[in-house]
Amino acid sequence: GWLDRRLLVVAVLLLAPPLWVALVGFGHIEEPLELWLILLGVRLLGRGRTLWAGICLGLAVMTKSVSAVCLIPLLVALLFDRRWRSATALVGTAALTVGAVITPFLLADRSDVVYSLVTYRGELPIVGGSLWVAFLGSAWDGFVQHSDALLFAGAALVLSVAALAWRPRGGWEPRRVYGLLAVAAACVPMLAKTSWPYYLLDPYVFAAIWWLGRPARALHWRLTVPLLLAVGDILLAAIEPTLPLPAGTGTVVGLAASAGV
């Protein structure tokens, strides 16, 4: 019944291992806020309230900058539906929101703000559960070191376009949108140069909503997607309590984690 389904939704989200790994294991208390802002933005966007959606998504980016990758499938879905004005308004409002939030900090301490949001990423090592540990010393090394964001953002774009091009009609269909969000968010742990277990929380939540949003019964093949993400998160959390891992172990874990995602 209705109550049973509500209890299932609560259990799937609040008892999820990725949530506990992120909050209790790694102390990233900003992640639930970031997810709430994204989910609220998606709901508002689906109701045609584009400006409010842009504000929510801009705030989500300020909560966790890597969440900007979630804007990609939303924009692609709007463009496939030829909602040009909505796409422009969404980007513009999100950008203005980011600007409004960050301007006081830039005025107070420009160098540290630019470093913490932009330039610091180029100094992060290629370690841990990252695919790129296996390619240290290769021609990819320098590019990944400074441009891994282009890799996972590009992958999110290509996969979003491919998924909607396969079935172009009705791009902004809620279940499709959450599926696209899950795929885009999964590109980050799959291709980032430094990948932590808590990176799997976002794709897990979006995949769980995609599964629960189907009209069919809960025990369905779609359950395997959030289930595998949860299992993978538990395994990575057990293997990677700290970084960096030893060279040999780190390479094996990185390849296995990226291939699994």
Beta strands, then each sheet from edge to edge (+ up, - down):
strand 1: 127-128
strand 2: 194-195
sheet 1: 1+ 2+
end
